Amino acid sequence: MYFYYEEANYEEALREFDLAERALPNDGDVGLFIAAVQRRQGHMTDAMGAYKKAKATDPRNQVTLYDASQTYFGLRDWQNALRGMDRVLALAPDSVNVKIQRGYLEFFWKGSTAPIKAALESIPANVDPDGIVTFARWDVSLMDRDPAAAEKALAACRLETITSQTGVPLPKSYLQGCIDLVGSDNARAQQNFEAARPALEKTVADSPQAAVRHAQLGLLYAFMGRKEDALREAQHATELLPISRDVIEGAIVQAFQALVFARTGETDKAMSTVERLLTTPFAVDYSYDSITLSDLRIRWEWDPLRKDPRFEKILAGPEPKTAYK
């Protein structure tokens, strides 16, 4: 576990897990960790085989079932991801995060926000761990181009900082700035983004090696019209964590970079990045940095590309298959 989490030394981690598996053949957690490491390496077929073996060893292990479902999610295999998520919900019916993510899976598959809203309606009003429910309500409202509903969701939340699905703490002022952009009130948006800027810059200063935080800061700068700063932060994020080092988070920071390109007028770079990431494993998320056909068709963040014929062609076609080995 040390080699896996602390050093990202995946080969050494696998050697240790292989020894552990031989000594503990009935311990499903060992198989789970083997699958997780293989997934980080981009060996998806091997990872899915390891998850299958781990599930056979420990069929009621919620973490194994969830992670296996997330692997299908990362490969844009929506139906198998949904089946896995349903098995998790059968064991943990009150899991707020799983309910929300299941709604997003249906959105990715069918292109409708209704399943997300149905999932949110099933969650009691006073339940909102780390603001994840508020974030989803805000997100789906803006997908529906309903800034009033997004503002209402934000106002109802008692937290001043809300954690996004990427794990980055976002001040309310940042989320409000996005609402203002959708509502075409750019002056108010810039005031809110400026209010959010010190907090997001501090998250980077506190964790300078956290690539996703740099990527999120880059997107803030893009929304503020600070093109040079936005491109710099997005590029630095991809250098800190390339896909060759971490398939999952490496793809996420590149998805952020695609958004930064789109929001700063770098249309050619945005299009080439989007086209590549549409077939890249794990360039998907339960948030606005996700790159699926449904996200591209519906999300406001991609509006600067809507008149580009290459973007229109992507939206008109079927979702390409994710490439993996």
N, C-alpha and C positions, 0 to 999 in steps of 0.2 A: 504494500500500500504506500509505503514511503517512496519507492521508486516511481510509482504511478502518479501520486498526487504532488509530491514535493519536487521531484526532478524531471518529471515527464520523460523518464527513461523507460520507454515502453518495452523494449527488448528484455531488459533486466527484470522488469516487473513480470513479464510473461514467464521467464525462467523460474522465478520464485513461485508463481501461481501454479505452474506445471508440477513442481515438487509438492505443493500443498494439495493439489488435486489427487495425486497418487497416494498421499498419506490420508486424505479425508475424502474418499470417493462418494460419500453420501451427503456432503456439505454443499448445498446448492449455491451458497454465497460465493464459493470459489469459482464456480462456472460463471456466475454473474460478473465477477470482476474480470475474468478472462475475456468475456464478450465485450465488456466496456472498454478494455484496452484495445482490443482488435478494432472496435468501432472508431476509436480516436485515431488509429493508424490508417483508417480508410479501407480496412479489409472487411467489407460489409457481409460478403457471403459467409466468411468464417465466423463473423460475429453472430449472424443469425443462426448458424448451426450451434454455436455455443449457448445462445439463449434458449434454443429448443431443448438442448440437453439439460440446461439448468432448470427449465420449467418441468421437465420430466422427473427430475430429482426432487424438486420442491414445488409442486403445482399450485400452492396457495401463497407463494411468496410474492407480496404485492410489488416490491421493488423490481423483482425480475420481470414480472408481467408488465409493469409500467415501462421499464427501460426497453423491453422488446417492442412494445407498441411505439415508443419514441424512435426506434430504429426504422420501423416502417414509415413513420411520419417523416423522418429525415430523407427517406428515399421517395417521398411523395406517393406512397402506396396507401391511399386514404382508406380503402376498405379494410385492409388488414390492420391498419393502425386503429381504426374504429372498433374492430372486433377485440383487439387487445385492451383498449380503453374500457370497453364494456365489461370485460372480465375483472378489471381493477375496480370498477364501480360496484360490481356485484359483491366484492369483498369489503369495499370501503365506500358505502353509498353516500356518506356525508362529506366526502373529500371535495372541498370547494374548488381547488385548483384543477382537479381531474374533470369535474363537471364543466368548468369553463373551457378547458382545453378540448374536451369532446365536442363542444359547440363549434369551436374553431375548426376542428377537423372536418365537420360537415360543411362549414363555409368554404374551406379549401376545395372540397370535392364537388359541391353543388353550386357554389357562387352566391349563396343566399346568407344574409346576416341573421335570418330568423332563428336558426338553431342556437346562436350565441345568446340572443336575447331571451330565448326560452330557458336556457341554462341559468342565466342571471336572475330571471324571475323566480326560479326554484330555490334561490339562496335567501335565507332570512335577512331582513333589512339591517340587523345589527351585526352581521358577520362580514368582516372585511380585513382579514389578516394581511398586514403590511400594505394595505390599500390595493390588493390585487383585484378585488371586485370593482372598486372604483375605477381602476385603470381600464378594465375590460369594458365597463359601462361608457367611459369616456371614449375609448377606442371605437367601439361599435357605433356610437352615436355619430362620430365624425365620419365613419364609413358610410353612414346613411345621410351624410351632409345635413345633420341636424345639430347645429352648434348650441341651440337652446337646451336640448336634452343633455349634451355634454357638459354644459355649464351647470346645469341642475345637479348632475352626478358629482361634479367636483365640489360644489357648494355643500353638499350633504356629508362630505367626508371631513372628519375631525382632524385628520393627519395633515401636517404641513408638507411632509415629504412622502411621496408615493413610489413604491418600488415597481419598476417595469418588469416585464417578463425576462428581459436580459439581465436583471439583477442590478441595474443602475438606479440609484435613488434620484428621483426627479422632483424638484420643488414644484409646488402647485402653480407657480407663476409660469413655468415652462409649459405645462399642460394648458394653462389659460391662453398663453400666446398662440398655441396651435389652434385653439378654438377661435381666436380672433382672426387668424389667417383664413380659416374656412369661412368665417363670417364677413370676410373682405374688409376688416378694420385693421389695416396694416399699421397705422400709427399706434393704436393700443397694443397690437401684437409686439411691436418693437419695445415698448415700455416694459411689457411683461418678460420678454426675452432678456432684456438688460437686467431686470431684477433677478432673473434666474442664473445669469452668467456666473457670478462669483461662486455660487454653490457648486455648479457643474465643473468649474475650473478647479475648485478645491478637491473634488472627488478624484481628479486626475493627479493633482499635486500629492494627494495622500497615497495614491496607488499608481505611480508612474509607469509600472509595467503592465497595467491592466488595459489590454488593447481595446476592449469593448467600451471602456470609459472614454478613451481618446476618440473613438468612432462617434460616440454619442455627442461629445463636445463639438466634433466637426460638424455634425448635423445642426446643432444649435447655431454655430457660426454661419452655416449656409442659410438658415432661416433669417438670420440677421443681416444678410447681404455682405458678410465678411468673407469674400471668396477665397482669398489667399490663405487665411487662417483655417478655413473649412477644409480646403484641399490638403493643407499640411497635416492637420490632425488625422484625417482619414487615411492618408498615405502612411503616416507613422504607425497607425493601428495595424495596417496590413503587414508592415515590416516587423512589428513586434510579434505578431502571431500569424505567420503564413499557414495556408492550408496544409503544406507539407509537414508542419509541426503539429497541428491540431486540426483535424478535419472539421470538427463541429464549430468551435468558436472562430476558427480561421475563416470559415464560410460566412459566418455572421458579420464579421467586420468588413468583409468584401461587399456584403449586401448593404451595409451602411454606406460604404464608399460609393456604390451605385446611386444611392439616394442623394448623396452629396453632389455627385456629378450632375444629376438631374436638376437639383435645386440651384446650381450655380451656373447653369447655361452650358455646361460641357456635354452637350447632347450626344456627340459621337462616342465619347468615352462611356457615357451612361448606357447607350444602346449596346455597345459591344460587351459591356460588363453584364448587363441584364441577360443578353442572349446566352452568354456563357454560364451564368449562375442558374438559369432556368433548368439546366441539366446537371447542376453540381449538387451532390448530397449535402444536406443540412444547411443550405442557403434558405432555410425556412424557419419561421418563428411564430409564436403566438402574439405578434406585435407588428408594428408598422415597418420593421426592417425585413419582413418576410418577402420572398420572391416566389410567388406562384401565379398562375394565370388569374385566379380569382382576386388576389391582391392587386395585380397590375390593372385589372379591369375596374376595380371599385375604389381603391384608396385615393384620397385627395393628394397624398404626398407625390404621386406620379403625374399630377396634372400638367406640369411643364412639358411632358413628352407627348401629350395626347394628339397633337397635330402632326407629329412626325410619322411619315408613311411606314417606316420600319416598325414603329411601335404599334400602329394600326394593324399591320400584318400579323404581328405576334398575337394581338388580342383576338383577331379573327380566326386563328387556327386552334387546333387542339393543343393541350399541354404536352410538350415533348417529354419523352421518358428520361428519367434521371439515370445518368451513367455511373456505374459502379462496378467494382470487381469483387 
